[in-house]
Amino acid sequence: MLRCTGCGARIPGEQARSNFRCEECGDLFEVVYPWSEAWGDGLAAGFRPNAGALRHLWAERRTSTMAVDQSGVWRFRDLLPIVTEEQVVTLREGNTPLYDLPKCAKAVGLNWLLAKHQGMNPTGSFKDTGMTAALSVAVARGFEWVACASTGNTSAAMAAYAARAGLRSMVLIPEGKIAWGKLSQSMDYGSTTIQLKTDFDGCVKVLTEIVGRAPVYLLNSVNPYRLEGQKTPAFEMLEQMDWQVPHHLIVPGGNLANCSALGKGFAEMKHLGFIKRVPKISVIQAEGANPLYRWLQAGGEGEFEPVVADTRASAIRIGNPASWKKAVRILRETGGTCEQATEQEIALAKAEIGAEGIGCEPASAVTFAGLKKLVAKGFVGPEETAVLLLTGHTLKDSEYTMLYHRGELLTPAEMAGATLEERAQHAQMRREPVVLEPSADAVLKMLDAAMPAVQTA
Ligand code: F0G
């Protein structure tokens, strides 16, 4: 069933309107099951899962040769029974690594820092885990066309999964405002790719009208089935930490759906008795696209004011986030907070994650930039375990990386707020490519000159 997160109205999934907004109050839905806390009579009704048996089953499925078992989303299908196994469209998403970041941990003064790298999914972003779920529902409902408005990653994921399912897909993206890697993916996977002369928020408006007028299935994150897939990295994280719960999970915020998806995942684990507490989930926004941060700073009450968004972290260049209420609920329920990061701070954080041999796209790096502030404020303690959710692969936006290392990314105005220490860090991080004559002498001379940097790195 779908339950309205505003007024609590419950409807069967098939009855949802094309824009996935409640007919009564206009709010967004979440998927609930007879065993869900929000179902009302909780565990009393229907299936009561056996946590121990499920843990074993989920781990065992990874060794199976079946596609649904090899997927890091569908091996948890007992907790997202939204389609039949035959209806599942999968690219073997999920099962992403949980890395430790020793250099970043040291730099920020934590004993231990981890990164759940959702950029290691088939199309290079966390969107795949949600797309496999919602696109499978589109297939089950018999749709021929699917569509999304996107800052790039959703469109790449939708295009890929639609192609696998044999559905037609249409992408609406803001012209000139998404990274090339992402745009090229949607073309490569055969989507009808339309660049609108507006921003992401303008694309959402146009698409909402289209799905009201044509039989096109909306795959933006207002679609509650997306979040069922996007909750599964919470399960994986717990598995990977041997069912120890991290103290903090730090998530980038754009349209603000992912933090609530992960919050739902952890809340379900607690409700079903897998864990005893949930991590504090905190959201980091880019300073130029920070409506949630502003609203909370102003007291967290009343009218939510959208902003005109502008940040080089193009994935989160969103001024009017659809899921802001869901995000606020998760921050409040888990005891998390919201921070913002400047362009300069994001660029430095991205370079530091790159220097761990891992890398991520700029929108993911806001997590580390924000964590530095949370540690400085004492919100994250040195003994506590924090996990950064890295949402996209570094190759998604290689132009950003190239410009940064050539020293051409940040304007003097963007650098103006940098501390002396940050300026020194930038200088140490930058690895500008050099052009040399083809001689060993020239290369060795260059290596000599680079030695101090190598030693201090
Ligand atoms: N990180 C990346 C790499 C993203 O692509 C997005 C969102 C986010 C973070 C923010 O997640 O919206 O759930 O708060 N990208 C969307 C898109 C909007 O169209 O690809 P959120």
Boltz pocket constraint, residues with backbone or C-beta under 6 A from the ligand:
constraints:
  - pocket:
      binder: B
      contacts: [[A, 125], [A, 127], [A, 149], [A, 150], [A, 151], [A, 152], [A, 153], [A, 154], [A, 155], [A, 221], [A, 252], [A, 253], [A, 254], [A, 255], [A, 256], [A, 257], [A, 258], [A, 259], [A, 315], [A, 316], [A, 361], [A, 363], [A, 364], [A, 391], [A, 392]]
      max_distance: 6.0
